[in-house]
Amino acid sequence: MSRMGKISNLVAAFALAATTAGGVALAQTQGGPVSALKGHNSNAPIDVASDRIEVQDRADRAIFAGNVKVRQAELALDTERLTVAYTSTGGLQIDRLDASGGVTVRSPSETARGDFGIYDLNRRLITLIGAVQLQRGDSRISGGRMTIDLDSGRAVVDGGPAGVGESGGRVTGRFTVPQRRGG
């Protein structure tokens, strides 16, 4: 079985374990788990709060620093530094959010963490990179990178790249299962 096939099966197992143990259904479509963020309204207003903001209007970006809190509909993102890229032609339109300094993304039923995060509003993708962890209930999966497609709800977790003296990262998980009668 290929590496991607094993990862897909592991993520599918996570979905199944989280569904049976956690309460909120994590449906499967086209062979992959569906995130609770499927169908997230990326057109909803974005609220940002931080300790400091620097607007670089000529570069069409704003940098928020210190205890940054972002909210959009049921999506929450917390980080230490956030760069907002926008287009100012015909009004202000946010295109992309780049987060660094430890990133936490929360939906009503899932929490994901990573070192860096990118929310591409045009492509409707959220990507977390570095020490990624996805948790639903007591089940969790860890890897080097995670991408969530907000259209399909599909979440893909990859192992990290090979480092010095290492053969490459792996995806790991711990899943709670329902207690069965009769052991």
ChimeraX attribute file (.defattr): number of C-alpha atoms within 10 A of each C-alpha:
attribute: neighborCount
match mode: 1-to-1
recipient: residues
	/A:1	5
	/A:2	7
	/A:3	11
	/A:4	12
	/A:5	10
	/A:6	12
	/A:7	18
	/A:8	19
	/A:9	15
	/A:10	17
	/A:11	24
	/A:12	21
	/A:13	16
	/A:14	24
	/A:15	26
	/A:16	20
	/A:17	22
	/A:18	24
	/A:19	20
	/A:20	15
	/A:21	19
	/A:22	19
	/A:23	11
	/A:24	15
	/A:25	16
	/A:26	23
	/A:27	16
	/A:28	15
	/A:29	11
	/A:30	8
	/A:31	12
	/A:32	20
	/A:33	23
	/A:34	24
	/A:35	25
	/A:36	22
	/A:37	22
	/A:38	15
	/A:39	13
	/A:40	20
	/A:41	15
	/A:42	18
	/A:43	12
	/A:44	11
	/A:45	11
	/A:46	13
	/A:47	11
	/A:48	14
	/A:49	15
	/A:50	18
	/A:51	12
	/A:52	12
	/A:53	16
	/A:54	11
	/A:55	13
	/A:56	11
	/A:57	11
	/A:58	7
	/A:59	10
	/A:60	15
	/A:61	20
	/A:62	17
	/A:63	18
	/A:64	23
	/A:65	21
	/A:66	15
	/A:67	16
	/A:68	20
	/A:69	20
	/A:70	18
	/A:71	17
	/A:72	16
	/A:73	14
	/A:74	13
	/A:75	17
	/A:76	17
	/A:77	22
	/A:78	23
	/A:79	26
	/A:80	17
	/A:81	24
	/A:82	29
	/A:83	19
	/A:84	18
	/A:85	19
	/A:86	18
	/A:87	15
	/A:88	13
	/A:89	8
	/A:90	6
	/A:91	8
	/A:92	10
	/A:93	13
	/A:94	19
	/A:95	16
	/A:96	21
	/A:97	20
	/A:98	19
	/A:99	27
	/A:100	19
	/A:101	17
	/A:102	18
	/A:103	25
	/A:104	22
	/A:105	20
	/A:106	19
	/A:107	17
	/A:108	12
	/A:109	16
	/A:110	16
	/A:111	17
	/A:112	20
	/A:113	24
	/A:114	26
	/A:115	18
	/A:116	22
	/A:117	28
	/A:118	19
	/A:119	21
	/A:120	17
	/A:121	16
	/A:122	11
	/A:123	12
	/A:124	18
	/A:125	18
	/A:126	20
	/A:127	20
	/A:128	28
	/A:129	23
	/A:130	20
	/A:131	17
	/A:132	26
	/A:133	23
	/A:134	22
	/A:135	20
	/A:136	25
	/A:137	17
	/A:138	13
	/A:139	19
	/A:140	21
	/A:141	19
	/A:142	24
	/A:143	23
	/A:144	21
	/A:145	24
	/A:146	24
	/A:147	19
	/A:148	21
	/A:149	20
	/A:150	22
	/A:151	17
	/A:152	18
	/A:153	23
	/A:154	21
	/A:155	25
	/A:156	21
	/A:157	27
	/A:158	22
	/A:159	20
	/A:160	19
	/A:161	14
	/A:162	11
	/A:163	9
	/A:164	7
	/A:165	6
	/A:166	8
	/A:167	10
	/A:168	12
	/A:169	15
	/A:170	17
	/A:171	19
	/A:172	16
	/A:173	17
	/A:174	13
	/A:175	19
	/A:176	18
	/A:177	15
	/A:178	12
	/A:179	8
	/A:180	6
	/A:181	5
	/A:182	4
	/A:183	4
